[in-house]
Amino acid sequence: MLSLITFNRWWSTGKVDSIYLKPFKRNLFLLLKKFLDTRQILLIYGLRRVGKTTILYQLIDYLLERGIDKKEIFYFSFDEKITSLESLFRNYIEIVLGEDILKRKKIYVFLDEIQKLENWTDQLKIFYDLYPNVKFIVSGSASLVISQGAKESLAGRIYEFVLHPLNFSEYLEFLGEKTKTIKIFDLGELKNAYLKKENLLPLLFSYIKSGGFIEIAREKDELKLKEYSKSILEKVILGDIVFSFGIKYPQVLYAILELTASNPGFLLDYSNLAKIIDKDPRMIADYLFYLKYALITKVLYNFSGSRFASERKLKKCYFTSTNFIYHFAPEKFNDPEFFGKIIENLIVAFEESSFFWRRRQNEVDLILEKEFPLEVKWKKKILKRDLRGILNFTKRFKPKKAIVLTQDELSIKKIEGTEFYFIPVWIYLLKTTE
């Protein structure tokens, strides 16, 4: 099979071709290295073009540097059509190993675009159980197919990792800007970070336009920045989602995305959306589900005492990358008032939290772990009335700490027993995430 030789040139050269290797290594690469010697399958999924294939090649390069036998590292992309893992392994054994896989101490198998293999979870499960000496590292783009199928069929056999677009710290590192992560509740570290404002604040604005996509991290051309996400959306919507679910109205997905771009964080009301788009509310709910699990949008739930109760309440919709906002509404980036919504979307995409809080007219943008509230206020001067929502939250739930993200203010204030940390957005994005 010619494609096996083409994919795995290190079988003859002993190294990964330089065209596939990138010197910059994502935080996820450093984490995945720690799991290479575990038994479980490693599943990496995320948006298209965030660098999943690059990480696979970097891991292969790392294994070769470790002295792993070059023939015991096997890569295949299911962009090439093949019907079964059985035929793939049979060719690998015949062409490369020349003996049964079980006679080898360890084999590392990298499978890219795994969702394109029919019944991939069932096939992978069989080979995982059949060959305990094989370490599988698999990746794919369509999380709506991958994560659900994996959880159902491969429970206990798989570790899942999501590769997001670059966070701000990674973006700065990629540009060669020396910085380090900080502890956000350490005033000394916050003050030291503030000294870098002149260098880092301008980079925040370029980062927001690129949305963390590494291929356009240095891009200055406005049209290219705007058009980049177009190709991603077309492949995800007209490719992944249409292929996976056979939907008839992809234009409805685009309509939802345009509404999200015009008002990031809008409250999801299926009946109202159905009237605007002129489709059935059940279809709107389904299509929103597809966008969420394709990792284009992120949905927040109204904070409550239980997950079930939260999911029945109103939800809010954001993008997973601010570059999508730039694609649909580039003019909004010049609107000072609207820019605060873009910053809010940026923070929601950055944080792992899936909850906001809303009671009557009071609202808090995010609820973090330990029930710490976080509010985004992109203003030069923050007044007490701007804090009404977060103050009502702290009175009710009495958290030890609360966070207000600002345009420039850096301070700590004690308000009715809660420590309020006022932190510039660009500093907050440097925080330690582990």
Helices and strands as residue ranges (DSSP letters): H 2-7, H 10-13, G 18-20, H 27-33, E 41-46, H 52-65, G 70-72, E 73-77, H 85-92, I 93-97, G 101-103, E 107-112, G 114-116, H 120-130, E 134-140, H 143-153, E 158-163, H 168-174, H 187-194, H 197-210, G 214-216, H 222-234, I 235-241, H 242-245, H 250-262, E 266-268, H 270-277, H 281-293, E 297-302, H 307-312, E 315-319, H 322-328, G 330-334, H 336-350, E 355-359, E 362-364, E 366-367, G 369-371, E 373-376, G 384-387, H 388-397, E 401-406, E 411-415, E 418-424, H 425-428
